[in-house]
Amino acid sequence: MSNHSSHSRIRLVLAQFCVAHSLDIEELYEALGIKIGDANAEALAHMAGLIDGMNIAAARIKEHGLHQWTKDI
């Protein structure tokens, strides 16, 4: 059995980290050297979905707190 986290769990932890350190998700991608403008259309659509999901999670964590962020979903 693997001890690796699922991709969705990793994205959630990253969103929590960004909230805790007041980091913008898009700025994080830029800091990691990911240039959204240079990505192909399929990769760009996938990254946009990930960014949107992480932004929603981060906003809900800020609003409801870490343990209640899924409340009323």
KESETI-351297 format. One record per residue (C-alpha): x, y, z. Coordinates in Angstrom, 2 decimals, always signed. Example, Ala and Ser with C-alpha at 12.3 -4.5 7.8 and 13.67 -1.06 7.14 Angstrom:
! KESETI-351297
<pt x="+12.30" y="-4.50" z="+7.80"/>
<pt x="+13.67" y="-1.06" z="+7.14"/>
! end
This chain:
! KESETI-351297
<pt x="+0.00" y="+0.00" z="+0.00"/>
<pt x="+1.27" y="+3.44" z="-0.96"/>
<pt x="+1.80" y="+6.24" z="+1.53"/>
<pt x="+1.46" y="+8.88" z="-1.21"/>
<pt x="-1.24" y="+11.51" z="-0.96"/>
<pt x="-3.83" y="+11.77" z="-3.70"/>
<pt x="-3.54" y="+14.70" z="-6.09"/>
<pt x="-6.69" y="+16.27" z="-4.65"/>
<pt x="-5.26" y="+16.00" z="-1.11"/>
<pt x="-2.02" y="+17.64" z="-2.23"/>
<pt x="-3.99" y="+20.50" z="-3.84"/>
<pt x="-5.98" y="+20.96" z="-0.62"/>
<pt x="-2.84" y="+21.09" z="+1.51"/>
<pt x="-1.30" y="+23.55" z="-0.93"/>
<pt x="-4.43" y="+25.74" z="-0.75"/>
<pt x="-4.23" y="+25.62" z="+3.07"/>
<pt x="-0.55" y="+26.61" z="+2.91"/>
<pt x="-1.36" y="+29.52" z="+0.62"/>
<pt x="-4.07" y="+30.75" z="+3.00"/>
<pt x="-1.78" y="+30.42" z="+6.01"/>
<pt x="+0.95" y="+32.45" z="+4.29"/>
<pt x="-1.26" y="+34.90" z="+2.37"/>
<pt x="+0.00" y="+33.65" z="-0.99"/>
<pt x="-1.95" y="+34.05" z="-4.23"/>
<pt x="-2.23" y="+30.77" z="-6.18"/>
<pt x="-1.34" y="+32.37" z="-9.50"/>
<pt x="+1.70" y="+34.08" z="-7.94"/>
<pt x="+2.77" y="+30.70" z="-6.61"/>
<pt x="+2.69" y="+29.21" z="-10.12"/>
<pt x="+4.70" y="+32.18" z="-11.40"/>
<pt x="+7.24" y="+31.79" z="-8.58"/>
<pt x="+7.63" y="+28.12" z="-9.54"/>
<pt x="+8.48" y="+29.18" z="-13.08"/>
<pt x="+5.19" y="+28.07" z="-14.61"/>
<pt x="+4.35" y="+30.47" z="-17.41"/>
<pt x="+0.68" y="+30.05" z="-18.12"/>
<pt x="+0.97" y="+31.94" z="-21.41"/>
<pt x="+3.48" y="+29.39" z="-22.72"/>
<pt x="+1.33" y="+26.33" z="-22.01"/>
<pt x="-0.59" y="+24.53" z="-24.74"/>
<pt x="-4.38" y="+24.89" z="-24.76"/>
<pt x="-5.10" y="+21.53" z="-23.08"/>
<pt x="-2.55" y="+22.09" z="-20.31"/>
<pt x="-3.77" y="+25.65" z="-19.84"/>
<pt x="-7.39" y="+24.51" z="-19.45"/>
<pt x="-6.31" y="+21.89" z="-16.91"/>
<pt x="-4.21" y="+24.41" z="-14.93"/>
<pt x="-7.07" y="+26.92" z="-14.99"/>
<pt x="-9.37" y="+24.31" z="-13.46"/>
<pt x="-6.81" y="+23.55" z="-10.76"/>
<pt x="-6.27" y="+27.23" z="-9.99"/>
<pt x="-10.03" y="+27.83" z="-9.79"/>
<pt x="-10.50" y="+24.86" z="-7.45"/>
<pt x="-7.63" y="+25.93" z="-5.22"/>
<pt x="-8.90" y="+29.52" z="-5.13"/>
<pt x="-12.37" y="+28.29" z="-4.11"/>
<pt x="-10.89" y="+26.04" z="-1.42"/>
<pt x="-8.68" y="+28.86" z="-0.14"/>
<pt x="-11.61" y="+31.30" z="+0.01"/>
<pt x="-13.76" y="+28.77" z="+1.87"/>
<pt x="-10.95" y="+28.01" z="+4.33"/>
<pt x="-10.65" y="+31.74" z="+5.04"/>
<pt x="-14.42" y="+32.05" z="+5.45"/>
<pt x="-15.23" y="+28.91" z="+7.46"/>
<pt x="-11.90" y="+27.84" z="+8.93"/>
<pt x="-9.81" y="+24.75" z="+8.28"/>
<pt x="-12.16" y="+22.21" z="+9.80"/>
<pt x="-15.45" y="+23.66" z="+8.54"/>
<pt x="-14.47" y="+24.74" z="+5.01"/>
<pt x="-16.70" y="+22.15" z="+3.32"/>
<pt x="-19.74" y="+23.33" z="+5.27"/>
<pt x="-22.81" y="+24.00" z="+3.06"/>
<pt x="-21.24" y="+22.68" z="-0.13"/>
! end
